[in-house]
Amino acid sequence: MGKVKLSIGDWSQDGHNQSEYFVYEVNKTVKEIRQAYKDSCKLTGVQFNYNENYTGLPEHDDYGTPLHICTEHEDCGISDEAMKILVKHGIEMDAIVEDDCLSVDVFAELIMIFIKLSLPDLTWEEASFKKSELRDMEPINGWHNEDLNEQFGYGLFS
C-alpha cells in the first residue's frame, strides 16, 4: 500500500523531546494498521500508549490494568505479567527481548508484531526515506492524526 512512519518516543516534543522514526513499506492502509493496534490492545489487555485506554479494561483496578509497556519516563522494560500475556498470544518474546531494557529498534519491531495479532496478513519491511519526506508521510501514531494520536515508547529515552 505504501510507506508509513512509526514514531517512538516524544514525537510532539512536549516532554523529553527525544524520538526516533521507523518507516515501513506495508501491504495495508494506515487506517487498518491503527485499528489493528487498538484491536490488539483489546485482545490482550496490553498497550504501548498511555493516554487513551484501548483495552476496554478498568483503568485502575487491583491489578493495575491495562498493562502499559514503556510509557513512563525511563521505563524501558516489560513487566513479567505483560510478557506472559504477549507470549500467551503467540509472540515469541525470547526471540525479541534479550535483556531487561528494550532498545528502540526492538520496541518498534514488537509493536508491529503486536499489531499483526489483529491483522494477521500484515507485512512490513523497513524502507529507506529522506528526512525531508518524514513530515508528510502517513503516521501510524501521533502527529495529531484523528485515529491514534498517541506516543509509543516514551520510556525508552532518558
Protein Blocks (a to p, Z undefined) as FASTA:
>chain_A
ZZcdddehjfnopanopacddddddfbdfklmmmmmmmmmmmnopafbfklcckopafbl
ckopacdehkbghiabdcfklmmmmmmnopafklmmmbfbdcfklmmmmmmmmmmmmmmk
bccddddddfklmmmpccfbgjhiaklcccehklmpZZ
